[in-house]
Amino acid sequence: MSAAFKVGDRVTWGGAASPHINEHIGEVVVVVPAGVRCFDARSAAGVHGHMPGTSTIPRGHVSYVVRAESRLYWPRVSQLRPVVDVVAEGQIAIAFTLAKQFVRFETLRDAERAVVVLAAEVERLRALLAARSP
């Protein structure tokens, strides 16, 4: 199961129809306790909005209502990840791409340039991450 979130946390998850294509990023607006209907938890928290297709059956675990793209969602907890993880995954993808290219370098100078580019990109992403962190 995913980490525990609190109201205000930024999270991401894949859409139900195509999780790898339809990625959502939003903010947790309600923590729904286990055994409580989503509608009841939203009403108690004063959060209103249209949630098409939301089940009226309570879940047997803590879950979260998330606002994204001006809509409310009740995503599966197993799909939720903190937005911080997205940046970390981006760093890993860049490093992996450059590492794969490393074996194609013909000279040491080309490899050194790639390392400099990678280091600059990692620093840029770290600064972006620091700006997003509370």
SULBEL-V609631 format. One line per field, one symbol per residue. ss: DSSP state (H for helix, E for strand, - for the rest). Layout:
BEGIN
ss=???
END
This chain:
BEGIN
ss=---------EEEEE--------EEEEEEEEEE-----HHHHHHHH-----------------EEEEEE--EEE---HHH-EEHHHHHHHHHHHHHHHHHHHH-----HHHHHHHHHHHHHHHHHHHHHHHHH--
END
